[in-house]
Amino acid sequence: MSRKATKTSMVDDYLTNHGTNQDRLKQLFKLLRDKEIGSEISLAVTGNLVPRLQKLRGLFARKAETIASRLPKDHPFAMPFGLLGDLSVAQLHETTHTKMLAWLLDPSKPHGFGTALLLALMNESGSNLTDVTNVQVYAEYSLPRGLGRVDIYATGRTTDPTSEIWGLWIEAKSKWTTQEGAEQLKRYERHRSLWRSDSHGQDYGIFLTPDGRHARSAGSYEQWLPLSYTRLAKILWQEAKNHRCAAGFEWLRLYLSSIIKDYANIRPGSLDTLPYFQILDLENSL
């Protein structure tokens, strides 16, 4: 790689990380805004930077403990182990992890959730669908015209009189160190553009990563919803708790417990408490 290309890559990394950090701060304070601690925050941000951050983290941790104590007993956060016991799902081969998620989203599988989990995720990405039909879900889907292979592709039709076709593309990176390939999502965007021209349908894109960052290789951020695994866990749990009798409910609970333990990333001394609050959002998790 040339020196110029290296510098360009470093700048891209910096801008991506800077944008992600800004987004995470905005999300955190948005979550805290309605939790009646605004005045406490203003008191905590006086003095030198390090003491200020330590005070804020202590404040967030105390609030999180209060919220956690009010969660239902079957909330995945409360489980002492995950799907693989003490083993991390984040260390699975990414293809295996992708197939697990695709299985949950596929209404033809015997988990008993039907299209509920798929619709919850699609509505997070901007759709307003209430029901869909003719659904097909593919893991490791090879795109035509040699444009690559996307991790999950789902398609179907709406149940309204228009019977509009829709498509959902999910590119997932389950490891903290994994980056998408150069131009990867731009190639997927070209495919989606051709798909829209051919089908006249509505398309949705999700870029799933441990920290919910924007995609470096995207031509347009607007075409890809940046989603963290902790946010994914919350979305799936919001819907799953309405289907406690589903055959796959306990399996999903174990899977979400693993995601929380692997990706919430709550370590002693860590100042990043946003994932914690994404899981323990009191208003929506109870």
ABEGO torsion letter per residue (X at the ends): XBAAAAAAAAAAAAAAAAAAAAAAAAAAAAAAAAAGAAAAAAAAABEBAAAAAAAAAAAAAAAAAAAAAABBAABAAABABBAAEABBAAABBAAAAAAAAAAAABAABAAGAEAAAAAAAAAAAGBABABBBGBBBBBGBBBBGGAEBBABBBBEBBABAAGBBBBBBBBBBABAABBBBBGAAAAAAAAAAAAAAAAGBBBBBBBBBAAGBBBAABABAAABBBBBAAAAAAAAAAAAAABAABAAAAAAAAAAAAAAAAAAGBBBGBABAAAAAAAABAAAAX
